[in-house]
């Protein structure tokens, strides 16, 4: 489930002997659903890569939250189900976590704090970023690879930072002077 998606960008462009070094940062803003919500953000990242006009380089996709993950995998319903089952098996919601024990925990507390130790453990296992090569202006993803933001906690507004670095030139990606 996703609602209220937005994208924002900043771009730099530096000339180097017929080529241009390009750096661009974009932010994908979205609202997630109930965990685990596996949100395909591939097309939004592709739009940002196209906007950057990088012929060769890389894109870093980084989730700004400690209870989300950014992963590459196949977008297939059976696999999404299996991943949810695996995450629950590895870090069950109903297990004791000191993070959830508000009688002893005193750090990084919000007034509306909820028990979410399992979400942090799952995020720890999956990771918060992916680096994808860009060649010929396209991300080098495999046939079935998609980029996902995985919500591991509860529905809320989330941000994914997309940083693109590379050079223009060739393949119609050279900037005019």
NORNORZI-V523879 format. One record per backbone hydrogen bond with DSSP energy under -0.5 kcal/mol. CO is the residue of the C=O (numbers start at 1). NH is the residue of the N-H. Records with the same first field share a line. If there is no record, write none. Layout:
CO: NH  NH
This chain:
3: 31
6: 29
8: 27
10: 25
12: 23
14: 21
16: 19
19: 16
20: 22  168
21: 14
22: 166
23: 12
24: 164
25: 10
26: 162
27: 8  29
28: 160
29: 6
30: 158
31: 3
36: 38
37: 39  151
38: 40
39: 41  149
41: 45
42: 46
43: 47
44: 48
45: 49
46: 50
47: 51
48: 52
49: 53  54
50: 53
53: 55
55: 136  137
56: 167
57: 134
58: 165
59: 61  132
60: 62  163
61: 130
62: 161
65: 68
67: 152
69: 150
71: 148
73: 146
74: 76
76: 80
77: 81
78: 82
79: 83
80: 84
81: 85
82: 86
83: 87
84: 88
85: 89
86: 90
87: 91
92: 95
97: 100  101
98: 101
100: 102
101: 104  105
110: 113
114: 116
116: 119  120
117: 121
118: 122
119: 123
120: 124
121: 125
122: 126
123: 127
127: 70
128: 63
130: 61
132: 59
133: 140
134: 57
135: 138
138: 135
139: 141
142: 145
144: 75
146: 73
147: 41  42
148: 71  150
149: 39  151
150: 69  152
151: 36  37
153: 35
156: 32
158: 30
159: 64
160: 28
161: 62  163
162: 26  164
163: 60
164: 24
165: 58
166: 22
167: 55  56
170: 173
